[in-house]
Amino acid sequence: MTDQSLTDGQLADAIVAELPALARTARVLVRDPVRAEDLVNDTVVRALEKSHTFRGDSSVRHWLRRIMHNLAIDQARRPSELLVDDVEALWHDDEYSVDAAAVVMRAETQDEVLDALVHIPYAYRATVVLHDMEGLTSQEVADVMDVSLPNAKQRLRRGRMALVTALAAGHERRVALDGVPLRCWDARAQVSDYLDGELDPDVAHGVEKHLETCPTCPPLYAALVGVTGVVAGLRDRDDVVDPQLARRIRQQLGS
């Protein structure tokens, strides 16, 4: 049975069957596990809402990828992304090169590839993920992203170059931070629980050692401490909730 003849129930089953692949793609596109889960959920919700628009012009797989792509664009954040124009300028320079062995070694480690991908602007990251990871052809990528075939091929070329440059830069960061316990994100993901005193002693010690030696994380932690303290202080202010408003609310609740 072709996608074009799917009933509502069969379309729902096809969406469920695509969930593992959707989750895999989302985890690479947005990196953060919680945001990836939200993206998959939002994609399914949007697909069910728009199920009446599915006409079988493409497969359910590509239809869902297009929905996810559009949602991810809307939600995209751009933390310390590479400027692709700058990357291409580097590749135009005959003097530019990278440590190929170090780049390939990093690429063989999933966490290193994901760390590099997050530094690539979304449109190029998505193109590389859909083509090189998901196995879509350039034409299929163009259809999913609603761009021309030449545009999709350009994004793939520039995205691959940016990935190599990001992997190379990551190797340079690792060398610069040699001896610093934990990666920055691993430490930053723990600092909220560290601030609340909820980490195991061994994990807390690793975070402390990282903060002692990392050049970039201590200011972020200091800002967290400061902002959390200010927010906590709000509960002691008399004017946080207008007394008359509070009284009206209590009356409405019958208290």
Secondary structure, DSSP 8 states (H G I E B T S, - for coil): --GGG--HHHHHHHHHHTHHHHHHHHHHHH--HHHHHHHHHHHHHHHHHTGGG--SSS-HHHHHHHHHHHHHHHH---TT---HHHHHHHHHSTT----HHHHHHHHTSHHHHHHHHTTS-HHHHHHHIIIIIT---HHHHHHHHT--HHHHHHHHHHHHHHHHHHHHHHHHHHHHTTT-SS-HHHHHTTHHHHHTT-S-HHHHHHHHHHHHH-SSHHHHHHHHHHHHHHHHHGGG-TTSS-HHHHHHHHHHHT-
